[in-house]
């Protein structure tokens, strides 16, 4: 396997460059990430279709990761119950070292292959579910061991990697290979690889939620009313969709039913 992510940066003597030069060069490199993802869109589409099928049939989705990629997947999964009103436990993360230790970033845990097997067993991951490994290198032991264990159990697997021909891609039934090239700082995969991972998480979770009917038109009609900002947004959404002119009237209806979608259903409105 060619570890492109570990190859020397295209730039050198960075300490001699000005702030203007550095931010321009980093921005130039970041601009290549979307192009790299575009090349992998057919793979991404296949993975998303599999996720949608599993979730529609009562299964769960698990991100499986370590390091910066695993931590980014936690951020994605945390926001979905609020944004789209899905029950907790539908989209999950198995993170090396544990999600509860997210801030401590125990990098040494990415080599702990027994931990991932224990966590998969504790979560009772089965063939109903889908597990997606996250590894910039494509060789993280924690992720590889997890995908191999899933394969033995007949669990559908995907992955997001940034090197071609990796062991993790070979272990996944639905691999996504986004080749972002050498990093601006040699080997610092929190940069372009991390940017690609974040973009892919957004793409995957948003598309899955739309396909599952959690979005109508272009609106978060199932958003949970957890604070004043979100409630205000939802009230205005309901006013626009239901043709209600009074803010307080719309707010009362919204709070009674708990979401824009439920309120629209109660009002007998066309929800599209």
The 8 nearest C-alpha neighbors of each residue, nearest first, counted from 0:
[[1, 164, 165, 2, 163, 162, 166, 3],
 [0, 2, 3, 163, 162, 164, 165, 4],
 [3, 1, 4, 5, 162, 0, 6, 136],
 [2, 4, 6, 5, 180, 1, 181, 162],
 [3, 5, 181, 2, 6, 186, 180, 182],
 [6, 4, 186, 3, 2, 185, 181, 7],
 [5, 7, 3, 181, 4, 8, 185, 2],
 [8, 6, 185, 181, 9, 5, 186, 182],
 [9, 7, 185, 10, 183, 181, 182, 184],
 [8, 10, 7, 11, 183, 181, 182, 185],
 [11, 9, 8, 183, 13, 12, 184, 7],
 [10, 12, 13, 9, 8, 14, 184, 15],
 [11, 13, 14, 15, 10, 16, 8, 9],
 [14, 12, 11, 15, 16, 10, 21, 17],
 [13, 15, 12, 16, 17, 11, 21, 18],
 [14, 16, 13, 12, 17, 11, 21, 20],
 [17, 15, 13, 14, 20, 21, 18, 12],
 [18, 16, 20, 19, 21, 15, 14, 13],
 [17, 19, 21, 20, 22, 16, 23, 15],
 [20, 18, 17, 22, 21, 23, 16, 24],
 [19, 21, 17, 23, 18, 22, 16, 24],
 [22, 20, 18, 24, 23, 19, 25, 17],
 [21, 23, 25, 19, 24, 20, 26, 18],
 [24, 22, 26, 20, 21, 25, 27, 19],
 [23, 25, 27, 21, 26, 22, 20, 28],
 [26, 24, 22, 28, 27, 23, 21, 29],
 [25, 27, 29, 23, 28, 24, 22, 30],
 [28, 26, 24, 30, 25, 29, 23, 31],
 [27, 29, 25, 30, 26, 31, 24, 183],
 [30, 28, 26, 31, 27, 32, 25, 191],
 [29, 31, 27, 28, 32, 26, 33, 34],
 [30, 32, 34, 29, 28, 33, 35, 27],
 [33, 31, 35, 34, 29, 30, 195, 179],
 [34, 32, 36, 35, 31, 37, 30, 195],
 [33, 35, 37, 31, 32, 36, 38, 30],
 [34, 36, 32, 33, 37, 38, 177, 179],
 [37, 35, 33, 39, 38, 34, 177, 32],
 [36, 38, 34, 40, 39, 35, 33, 41],
 [37, 39, 36, 35, 40, 34, 177, 41],
 [38, 40, 36, 37, 42, 41, 177, 43],
 [41, 39, 43, 37, 42, 38, 44, 36],
 [42, 40, 44, 43, 39, 45, 38, 37],
 [43, 41, 45, 40, 175, 39, 44, 46],
 [42, 44, 40, 46, 41, 45, 175, 47],
 [43, 45, 47, 41, 46, 42, 40, 48],
 [46, 44, 48, 42, 43, 47, 49, 41],
 [47, 45, 43, 49, 44, 48, 173, 50],
 [48, 46, 50, 44, 49, 45, 203, 51],
 [47, 49, 45, 51, 46, 50, 44, 52],
 [48, 50, 52, 46, 47, 51, 53, 45],
 [51, 49, 47, 53, 52, 48, 54, 46],
 [52, 50, 48, 54, 53, 49, 207, 55],
 [51, 53, 49, 55, 50, 54, 48, 56],
 [54, 52, 58, 50, 56, 51, 55, 128],
 [55, 53, 58, 57, 51, 56, 52, 59],
 [56, 54, 52, 53, 57, 51, 58, 211],
 [55, 57, 53, 54, 58, 52, 127, 51],
 [58, 56, 54, 55, 53, 59, 127, 128],
 [57, 59, 128, 54, 127, 53, 56, 60],
 [60, 58, 128, 89, 54, 90, 129, 61],
 [59, 61, 90, 129, 128, 130, 91, 89],
 [62, 60, 130, 91, 92, 90, 131, 63],
 [61, 63, 92, 131, 130, 132, 93, 91],
 [64, 62, 132, 93, 131, 92, 133, 94],
 [63, 65, 69, 133, 94, 132, 142, 95],
 [64, 66, 69, 95, 109, 94, 68, 67],
 [65, 67, 69, 68, 106, 70, 104, 64],
 [66, 68, 70, 69, 189, 71, 65, 193],
 [69, 67, 71, 70, 66, 133, 193, 65],
 [70, 68, 64, 65, 72, 71, 66, 67],
 [69, 71, 67, 73, 72, 68, 66, 74],
 [72, 70, 68, 74, 73, 69, 67, 197],
 [71, 73, 75, 69, 70, 74, 76, 68],
 [74, 72, 70, 76, 71, 75, 77, 92],
 [73, 75, 71, 77, 72, 76, 78, 70],
 [76, 74, 72, 73, 77, 78, 200, 71],
 [75, 77, 73, 78, 79, 74, 90, 91],
 [78, 76, 74, 75, 79, 73, 80, 81],
 [79, 77, 76, 75, 81, 80, 82, 74],
 [78, 80, 82, 81, 83, 76, 77, 85],
 [81, 79, 85, 84, 83, 82, 78, 86],
 [82, 80, 223, 84, 79, 222, 83, 78],
 [83, 81, 222, 79, 80, 84, 78, 223],
 [84, 82, 222, 221, 80, 85, 79, 81],
 [83, 85, 80, 221, 222, 81, 223, 82],
 [84, 86, 80, 83, 87, 79, 89, 81],
 [87, 85, 80, 88, 89, 84, 90, 79],
 [86, 88, 89, 80, 85, 90, 91, 79],
 [87, 89, 90, 91, 86, 59, 60, 85],
 [88, 90, 59, 87, 60, 86, 91, 85],
 [91, 89, 60, 88, 76, 61, 59, 87],
 [92, 90, 61, 88, 60, 62, 76, 89],
 [93, 91, 62, 61, 63, 94, 73, 72],
 [92, 94, 63, 62, 64, 95, 61, 91],
 [95, 93, 97, 64, 65, 98, 92, 69],
 [94, 96, 65, 108, 97, 109, 64, 93],
 [95, 97, 108, 105, 94, 100, 98, 104],
 [98, 96, 94, 99, 100, 95, 101, 93],
 [97, 99, 101, 100, 94, 96, 93, 73],
 [98, 100, 97, 101, 96, 102, 103, 94],
 [101, 99, 98, 103, 97, 102, 96, 104],
 [100, 102, 98, 103, 104, 99, 70, 97],
 [103, 101, 104, 100, 99, 105, 98, 70],
 [102, 104, 100, 101, 105, 106, 96, 99],
 [103, 105, 102, 101, 106, 100, 66, 96],
 [106, 104, 107, 103, 96, 108, 100, 95],
 [107, 105, 108, 104, 109, 66, 65, 96],
 [106, 108, 109, 105, 110, 111, 96, 95],
 [109, 107, 111, 110, 106, 95, 96, 105],
 [108, 110, 141, 107, 65, 95, 111, 106],
 [109, 111, 140, 108, 141, 112, 107, 139],
 [112, 110, 108, 114, 113, 109, 141, 115],
 [113, 111, 141, 114, 115, 144, 110, 140],
 [112, 114, 116, 115, 111, 117, 141, 144],
 [115, 113, 117, 112, 116, 111, 118, 95],
 [114, 116, 118, 117, 113, 112, 145, 141],
 [117, 115, 119, 113, 118, 114, 145, 120],
 [116, 118, 114, 120, 115, 119, 121, 113],
 [119, 117, 121, 115, 120, 116, 114, 122],
 [120, 118, 116, 122, 121, 117, 124, 115],
 [119, 121, 123, 117, 118, 122, 116, 124],
 [122, 120, 118, 123, 119, 117, 124, 116],
 [121, 123, 119, 120, 124, 118, 117, 125],
 [124, 122, 120, 121, 125, 119, 118, 128],
 [125, 123, 122, 119, 128, 120, 126, 154],
 [124, 126, 127, 128, 154, 123, 152, 153],
 [125, 127, 154, 128, 153, 155, 152, 124],
 [128, 126, 58, 125, 53, 129, 154, 59],
 [129, 127, 58, 59, 126, 125, 60, 53],
 [128, 130, 155, 60, 156, 154, 61, 59],
 [131, 129, 61, 156, 62, 60, 157, 155],
 [132, 130, 157, 158, 62, 156, 63, 61],
 [131, 133, 158, 63, 142, 64, 62, 157],
 [132, 134, 64, 159, 158, 63, 68, 69],
 [135, 133, 137, 160, 136, 139, 159, 132],
 [134, 136, 160, 161, 137, 192, 188, 133],
 [137, 135, 138, 134, 162, 161, 160, 4],
 [138, 136, 134, 165, 167, 160, 135, 139],
 [137, 139, 136, 166, 167, 140, 143, 165],
 [138, 140, 142, 141, 143, 137, 134, 109],
 [141, 139, 143, 110, 142, 144, 138, 112],
 [142, 140, 112, 109, 144, 110, 139, 143],
 [143, 141, 145, 139, 140, 144, 132, 64],
 [142, 144, 140, 146, 167, 145, 141, 139],
 [145, 143, 147, 141, 142, 146, 112, 140],
 [146, 144, 142, 148, 143, 147, 115, 116],
 [145, 147, 149, 143, 148, 144, 150, 142],
 [146, 148, 150, 144, 149, 145, 170, 143],
 [149, 147, 145, 151, 150, 146, 144, 152],
 [150, 148, 154, 146, 152, 151, 147, 145],
 [149, 151, 147, 153, 152, 148, 154, 146],
 [150, 152, 148, 149, 153, 147, 154, 146],
 [153, 151, 149, 150, 154, 148, 126, 125],
 [152, 154, 150, 126, 151, 149, 155, 125],
 [153, 155, 126, 149, 152, 150, 125, 156],
 [156, 154, 129, 153, 130, 172, 126, 128],
 [157, 155, 130, 171, 172, 131, 129, 173],
 [158, 156, 173, 131, 171, 174, 172, 132],
 [157, 159, 132, 131, 174, 175, 133, 171],
 [158, 160, 175, 133, 176, 132, 134, 174],
 [161, 159, 135, 176, 137, 134, 162, 177],
 [162, 160, 178, 135, 177, 176, 136, 179],
 [161, 163, 178, 2, 160, 136, 3, 137],
 [164, 162, 165, 176, 1, 161, 0, 178],
 [165, 163, 0, 162, 168, 166, 169, 1],
 [164, 166, 137, 168, 167, 163, 0, 162],
 [165, 167, 169, 168, 138, 170, 137, 164],
 [166, 168, 170, 137, 169, 143, 165, 138],
 [169, 167, 174, 171, 165, 170, 166, 158],
 [168, 170, 166, 167, 171, 165, 164, 174],
 [169, 171, 167, 168, 147, 166, 146, 172],
 [172, 170, 157, 156, 168, 173, 174, 169],
 [171, 173, 156, 157, 174, 155, 170, 169],
 [174, 172, 157, 171, 46, 156, 158, 175],
 [175, 173, 158, 157, 168, 171, 172, 176],
 [174, 176, 159, 42, 158, 43, 177, 160],
 [175, 177, 160, 161, 159, 178, 174, 39],
 [178, 176, 161, 36, 35, 179, 39, 160],
 [179, 177, 161, 180, 162, 35, 176, 163],
 [178, 180, 35, 32, 177, 161, 192, 191],
 [181, 179, 3, 178, 4, 182, 161, 6],
 [182, 180, 4, 6, 8, 3, 7, 5],
 [181, 183, 184, 185, 8, 186, 187, 191],
 [182, 184, 8, 185, 181, 25, 10, 9],
 [185, 183, 182, 187, 8, 186, 7, 10],
 [184, 186, 8, 7, 182, 187, 183, 5],
 [185, 187, 5, 188, 4, 182, 184, 6],
 [188, 186, 189, 184, 185, 182, 190, 183],
 [187, 189, 192, 190, 186, 193, 191, 182],
 [188, 190, 193, 187, 67, 192, 191, 194],
 [189, 191, 188, 193, 192, 194, 187, 182],
 [192, 190, 194, 193, 195, 29, 188, 182],
 [191, 193, 188, 195, 194, 190, 189, 196],
 [192, 194, 189, 196, 190, 191, 195, 68],
 [193, 195, 191, 197, 192, 196, 190, 198],
 [196, 194, 192, 198, 193, 197, 32, 199],
 [195, 197, 193, 199, 194, 198, 200, 192],
 [198, 196, 200, 194, 199, 195, 193, 201],
 [199, 197, 195, 201, 196, 200, 202, 194],
 [198, 200, 202, 196, 201, 197, 203, 195],
 [201, 199, 197, 203, 202, 198, 204, 196],
 [202, 200, 198, 199, 204, 203, 205, 197],
 [203, 201, 199, 200, 205, 204, 206, 198],
 [202, 204, 200, 206, 201, 205, 199, 207],
 [203, 205, 207, 201, 206, 202, 200, 208],
 [206, 204, 208, 202, 207, 203, 201, 209],
 [205, 207, 209, 203, 208, 204, 202, 210],
 [206, 208, 210, 204, 209, 205, 51, 203],
 [207, 209, 211, 205, 213, 210, 206, 204],
 [210, 208, 214, 206, 212, 211, 207, 213],
 [209, 211, 207, 208, 212, 206, 51, 213],
 [210, 212, 208, 209, 213, 207, 51, 55],
 [213, 211, 209, 210, 214, 208, 215, 207],
 [212, 214, 208, 209, 211, 83, 221, 215],
 [215, 213, 209, 219, 212, 218, 220, 217],
 [216, 214, 218, 217, 271, 220, 213, 270],
 [217, 215, 271, 218, 214, 270, 219, 220],
 [216, 218, 215, 214, 219, 220, 209, 271],
 [217, 219, 220, 215, 216, 214, 236, 221],
 [220, 218, 214, 222, 221, 83, 82, 215],
 [219, 221, 259, 260, 218, 222, 214, 215],
 [222, 220, 84, 83, 219, 258, 260, 213],
 [221, 223, 82, 83, 84, 219, 81, 220],
 [224, 222, 81, 225, 84, 221, 82, 258],
 [225, 223, 230, 226, 229, 222, 257, 258],
 [224, 226, 223, 229, 230, 227, 81, 228],
 [227, 225, 229, 228, 224, 230, 231, 223],
 [226, 228, 230, 229, 231, 225, 224, 232],
 [229, 227, 231, 230, 226, 232, 225, 233],
 [228, 230, 232, 231, 227, 226, 224, 233],
 [229, 231, 233, 227, 224, 232, 228, 234],
 [232, 230, 234, 228, 233, 229, 227, 235],
 [231, 233, 229, 235, 230, 234, 236, 228],
 [232, 234, 236, 230, 231, 235, 237, 229],
 [235, 233, 231, 237, 236, 250, 232, 249],
 [236, 234, 238, 232, 237, 233, 239, 231],
 [235, 237, 233, 239, 234, 238, 240, 232],
 [236, 238, 234, 240, 235, 239, 241, 259],
 [239, 237, 243, 235, 242, 241, 236, 240],
 [238, 240, 236, 242, 237, 241, 235, 243],
 [239, 241, 237, 238, 242, 236, 270, 243],
 [242, 240, 238, 243, 237, 239, 268, 263],
 [241, 243, 239, 238, 240, 244, 237, 245],
 [244, 242, 238, 241, 245, 249, 239, 237],
 [243, 245, 242, 238, 246, 249, 248, 239],
 [244, 246, 248, 247, 243, 249, 238, 250],
 [247, 245, 249, 248, 250, 244, 234, 238],
 [248, 246, 250, 249, 245, 251, 234, 252],
 [249, 247, 251, 245, 250, 246, 252, 243],
 [250, 248, 252, 246, 247, 251, 234, 253],
 [251, 249, 247, 253, 234, 248, 252, 254],
 [250, 252, 248, 254, 253, 249, 247, 255],
 [253, 251, 255, 249, 250, 254, 248, 256],
 [252, 254, 250, 256, 255, 251, 262, 257],
 [255, 253, 257, 251, 256, 252, 250, 258],
 [254, 256, 252, 253, 257, 251, 262, 250],
 [255, 257, 262, 253, 254, 261, 258, 252],
 [258, 256, 254, 253, 255, 261, 224, 259],
 [259, 257, 261, 260, 221, 256, 253, 262],
 [258, 260, 220, 262, 261, 237, 263, 253],
 [259, 261, 220, 263, 258, 262, 221, 264],
 [262, 260, 264, 258, 263, 259, 256, 265],
 [263, 261, 265, 259, 256, 264, 260, 253],
 [264, 262, 266, 260, 268, 265, 261, 259],
 [263, 265, 267, 261, 266, 262, 268, 260],
 [266, 264, 262, 263, 267, 261, 268, 256],
 [265, 267, 263, 264, 268, 262, 241, 261],
 [268, 266, 264, 265, 263, 269, 262, 270],
 [267, 269, 263, 266, 270, 264, 241, 265],
 [268, 270, 271, 267, 263, 264, 241, 240],
 [269, 271, 268, 263, 215, 260, 264, 240],
 [270, 216, 269, 215, 240, 268, 217, 214]]
